[in-house]
Amino acid sequence: MVGSPSCELSSSLPFTALRQPRPVRPTGVRVSLRQPLSAGLALCLAMVFAFSPGAKAQSGSNFWPMPSQISADSWLLIDLSTGQTLASLNENQPMHPGGLTALMTAYLTFVALRDRVIRLEQTIPSPPEAEIPPGPRIFLGAQGASVKELLEGVLVLAAHDAGLALARAISGSEAGFVGLMNQTAQRLGMRQTVFVNASGAFHIDTRSSARDLAILASTLFQDFPDALTYSSRREISFNGIRQTNPNRLLWLDRSVDGLMATDLPGRSSALVAAKRPQPLGTQEQVQRRMMVVISQAETPEKRVQDAQRLLNFGYQQFDLIRLYRQNEVSAAIRVYKGATDSLNTEFRQDVLVAIPRNQQGGIRSELQHPQGVVAPIVANQPVGELRVWFGSRQIHSVSLVAAESVRPAGLLGRAIDSLVLWWKSLGLSPSAQATGPSS
């Protein structure tokens, strides 16, 4: 006979909505499996708990808003606090990244700094004048410039001479650096991106998309947050020449602190980031960050208008909900062949999710993890996933990780658990007894 799993019902998981005067604590259910199912390790349990169980969504409660009056052909709005795409249009449409190519140059420069290939105060020689394509410059002289100054030129102006100088310093040649750019793009999942040069100068074979540029910018934010200390500067001065940042939203919106803007004939694109404080409950505040990618806007003025509208739309139309706190134990998983037979799980950081404003009733979540794991297990090792739904739409997913390490058991313990796993693979429970025909 197959044994039934033993389940415990715990108290509801509290969450807090931004813009609410007091924390909201709905009545939900969280289920933790304490015994494995007889189907074995491959079988996963879906633990579903609704934040408003028994309450049916009212008409229109699952409505997902969309912005209006956006003129650009392709755009994307992402809540970087959660990683969710809140709204988009033609985000996979091919486009020429222009000066936004400098994002990859900057990313690889930060990688080289981290790996000590170059140093921030190291002086880099100027590239040959004949190799610098027409376009924005910081006007390097014969003395060259420091890596820090070149990064300023790349992230503020998308300066061609600065990008080319960094490429040659890191890889020895622009061709070698372009190869590294394309390898990195593929590793990050930028499937529609091909780089041809390090400067961002126009080339017919260079291509990307709003989605790919969002992937790159998000990675840059996550891995090297110091990049914003460069991109947020309204102007830079080098060799006595002062130049202003083409990202005009730095002047119009104090919450904007990056990232880049670029103009090609008839095509204006930008990648804009903003961070605005918002209350979380009655005693907390969070710095909620949004990012907008604008591609193929008709003019720089329309690009600025579109970016501003999308930022305001994101902050005004979506609440931020906390589902789990960082390091909160969420479930226990059976451990086989380990020094302990139970593993606590948690999340690496607060689990936040953005939903349409005042529509908490439409959210539900599903926690999935295997019925058992085999030691050894390392702390922070992914062991499951939390999926969040708004109505019939999956809007978020977060990895569930091991809260602690589990070392292997001794020889006898491993042998016993091996027998248990073999027994379970037959679809039997160790406690099941064979029955024969009655005499």
N, C-alpha and C positions, 0 to 999 in steps of 0.2 A: 504494500500500500504506500502511496505517496503521502508524506506528512505535510500538513498545512503550515505555512509560515506563521510565526508569532509576531504580532504587530503591537506597538505601543502608540497611543494617541497622546500627543503633548499639547500644551497650551498654544494658543494662536501666536503666530509670529507678528510682532508689531512692525508697522511701517509708518513713515512720516512723510507727508506731502508738503512740498514747498508752497508758499503762499497761503498755507493754512495757519490760523491763529494758534491752534493747539495741535499736538500730535494726534493722528488718527490711529486707533487700534481696533481693526476689524476682527471679527471672530473667524479665524481660519483654523485649519487642521494640518498638522505636519505628521507624517507617518515615517517611522524608522523601523526597518526590518532588522530583527535580531537573530533570526535563524535563516539559513539558506534554503532556497527552493530546491527540490530534488532534480530539476533539470540541469543542474551543474553551474559551473562558473560562467559559461557563456550567456546564460539567461540574465537579463537586466530587469530590474523592477522599476516601473514608472510610478513615482510617488506624487500624486497630484493633490494640491490643496488650493482651494479657491479662497480669495480674500473676502468674498462676500457670499458664502455658501447659502444656497436656498433662495437667494435674491436674484430674480431674473432681471437681465439688463433691460432698461427701458428703451423705448424707441429712440434711435439715434445715439445710444450710449456707446456704441462701438465705432462712431464716426472718427475718421482720421483726417485732420485738417490739411489743406494744401494752400500754399501762398498764391497770391494773385499779383498781376502787374509786374511779372518778371520778364524782361525783354530778351535776355541772353538765350542763345540756342541750347546751351548745355550748362547745367549747374547742379550743385550738391550742397546739402546742409547736414552737418554732422554734429551731434552732441558729444564732444570729446570726454565729458565726464562719465559717459556710459559706453561710448563707441558706437552708438546707434546712428543710422542714417534716418533723419526725421523727414526729409523730403528731397526729391531729385527729379531731374528731367534730362533725358538723353545723356546720362552720366557715362555711358560707354561709347559715346560718339567720338570718332577719331578727331584729334585736333593737333595743331602745332603748339608745343609748350612754350616756344619763344624763350624769354628770360627765365621762366619757371624751371628751365633746365638747371639753373643755378642751385636749386634745392638739392639735387643729387650731388653736385660738386661740393656743396656745403656739408652734406651728410658724410661723404667719403673723407672730407677733410677732418671732421670730428672723429671719425673712425681712426684715421692716421694719427691724430693727436692722442687718442686713448691708447693706441698700440705703440706710441713713442716712435713712430716713423719720422715725425717732424715735431717741432716744439713751437709753442705759441709765440714766443719772442724771436724765433729764428728768422733771419733775413733771407728772403727768397729773391733771386735775381729776376730781372724783367725778361720776358720772352722776346725773341727777335721781332722788331717792328713789323716786318713783312708777314709774320704769322698771325698778327692780331686782326681779326675781322672788323669791319665797320660796326659801330654800335656804341652803347654806353661804355665809359671808361672811368677809371680813377686817375688816369694819366700818370702811369708809372714812369719814373725817371731811371737814369742809368744806375742809381744806387739801389733799386729794387724796393721792397717793402717787407715788413714783418708779416708772419702768418695771420696775426690778429688784424692788421690793417687790410690784408687781402680778404679775410672773412667779412669784414665790414663792407668792402666793395662788392662782394658777391651777394650778400644777403640784403643790402640796402638798395643797390643799383643794378644788380645782375651784370656787373662790369665784366666785359669780355677779356680785358687784359688781366684782371685779377684772377678770373677763373682759369685762364690758360696758364698763368704762372703757377697756381696751385697744382694743376694737373701734371705739369712737367716735374714739379718738386716731388710729388707723391709717387708717380709711376715712371718717371724718366722721359716720357713722351706723351703727347696728347693721344696718339693712337692707343697706347697701352692703357691710358686712363679711361678712354671711351669703352674699351673692352671690359674694364672693371665696372664701369657704370651699367653696362647692359647685363653683366652677370649679377650685379646687385639687384637690378630691377626684376629679373626673373626670380631671384631668391625671395624677394618681398611679395611676389605675386602680381607684379605689374605686367599683365599679359599683353597689353596693347601698346607697350612702350618700346620704342627703339631710339637710342641716342646715336648721333653721328659726330657730334663735337662736344667739347667741354664748356664752350663759351655760351651756348644758347643762341648763336647766330643762326639766321634762317637757313634751313636746308630742306629740300623737298622730301627727303627720306626720313627726316625726324618726325616722330609722331608720339602721341600719348592720348590720354583721356582724362576727364574730370575725376573719374573713379581712381585711376592709377595715381594721379597727383595727390589725391586725398590719402591714399595708402602711404605714399612717400612722406607727406607732411606729418601724418599721424605717427609714423615711425620716428621721424626726426624729433617730434615733441617728446615722445616717450623715452627715447634713448639719450637724447642730448637737449634737455630743456634750456640749457644756456644759449641755444640758438636764438631765443626770443630777445635776449639782451642786445643782440645785434640788429635783428629785423625791426625792433620797435623804435629805432632811432629815426628821428625826423630828418636829420641831415648829417652828412659827414664832410670832413675837410681833409684833403691830402695834397701835399705839394702846393699849399696856398690856394687851392681851388675848393670852394664850398659847393656841394651839390645836395639837393633835397630828395627825399624818398618819394617815389612816384605813387606810393600807397596813400592816397588823399584821406582815407578814413582815419589815419592817425591824427589828423587835425579835427575831423568832424565828430569823432566818437572817442571819448577818453578811455573806454573799456577795450578798445582795439590795441593790440600790442604786436601785430605782425600780420601777414608774413611776407608777401611779395605781390607786386603788380607789374605787368608788362604789356607793351603795346606793339602790335604789328599793323601794317596797313589794313584797315577794315576789320581788325580782330583785336579786341582788348580783353585780356584775361587777368585774373587775380586769384590769389589764395589768401583769404583774410581770416584772422583768428581774433577772438575777443574773450575776455574774462570778466564776468560781472558777479559781485557777491550777492547771494540770495539767502534768506533765512531758512533754516531747517529746524522746524519746531519753534520753541519759544526761547531756547538758550544756545542754539548752534547756528553757524553760518557756513556755507560752502562757497567756494570759488568755482562757479560753473562756467566751463569753457565751451564755446561753440566755434565751429570752423565752416567757412563758406568757400567753395570753389566755383568761380565764374569763368566760363569759357565762351569765346565767340560773341562777346558783347559788341554792339555796333560802334560805340564810342567810349572813351574813358569816363565821360560823365554818366552814361547809362550803366557802366560797370559799377561805379560808386553807388548809384541809386539801388541797383539790384542787390548788391552786397549788404547795404544798410537795411533794406526791407527784409531780407532773409534773416539777418541777425535778430532784428526786432521780432519777427515772426516766431523764431525759435524760442526766444526768452518769454514771449507773451502768451504763446499758445500751448506750451507744454509744461507740465509739472514734473518735478523730480521726486521719485519714490525710493525710499530705502527698504530693501527686502531683507538683507542680512547685514550684520555688522562684521567688520574684519575680525577674524579669529573666533567667531562664534561657532561653537560645535553644532553641526547641522545634522549629522547622521553617524551611526556606527556600522562598520562593515566587518563581516567575519574574516579572520585571518587564518590561513592555513600554513603549516610548516614554519610558524613564527614563535618567538619567545612569549608572545601574548596572543590571545585568540580574538582580540577585538581591536579595531582601528577607528579612532575618531577622525572625522573629516571637517574641513572648514573652508573658508574662502580667503584668498590672499589679501583682499581689501574689501571695503564696504561694497556691497552689491547695490548699485543704484540703477534705476530704469526710468526713462522718460516716457510719459504717456500724455495724451491730450488732456488739457486742463479740466479739472473737476470731473474726471471720468474714472475714478479709482475702481468703480464697480465692474469694469470690463476686464480687469486684469486677473490672470491666473498663472500659476507656475508649476513646473514639473521637474522634479529632482530625479535624475537617473544615475544609477551606479550598479556595478556588478554585485552579485550575491556574496562574493568572496574574492579575496586577493591572496596571492602567494608571496610569502616573505622571501628575500629581504625587501623592505619598503623604505624609501627615503622620504624624509619630511619635505613637503611641498610637491611631491610627485602627484600628477593629475590622476584621479581615480574615478571621476564621474563628471556630470555636467548638469547645471541648472538651466532650464529653458523657460522663457517667459513669453506668455501669449497675451495679446489684447484682442478679445473676441476670437476670431479664427486666424489671426495674423501673428506669426511668431516675430517678436520684436527684439529679443535679446537672448544671449546665451553666455554662461560664465562657467569656467572650469572649477570643479570641486577637487580639493587637494588633501593629501594626507596631513593631519595635524602633527604627527610625530613619526619618527623612524621606528621601524620594527626589525630587529635582527633575527636571523634564522634560529630555529629551535635546535635542540640537540639531535643526535642521530635517532634516538627512539621516537622523539616527537615528530620528526619528519617522516619516519617510516609509518607511524600510525596515521598521520594525515594523508599520506600517499594512498593508504588503503581506503580511507574514507572517501577520497576523491575518486578512486577507481570504482568504489561501490556506488557512488552517486552518479557516475557516468553511465551506469547500467539502468538508471532511472529508479533506483531503490533508496530507501532510507536506512541508515545503519541500524535503526531500532526496529525495522520491519522484520517480522518473523514469517518464515515459509510455512505454508499450510498445504497439507496433502489430502487425498480423499479419505473420508471417514470410513472406518471399518464396519 
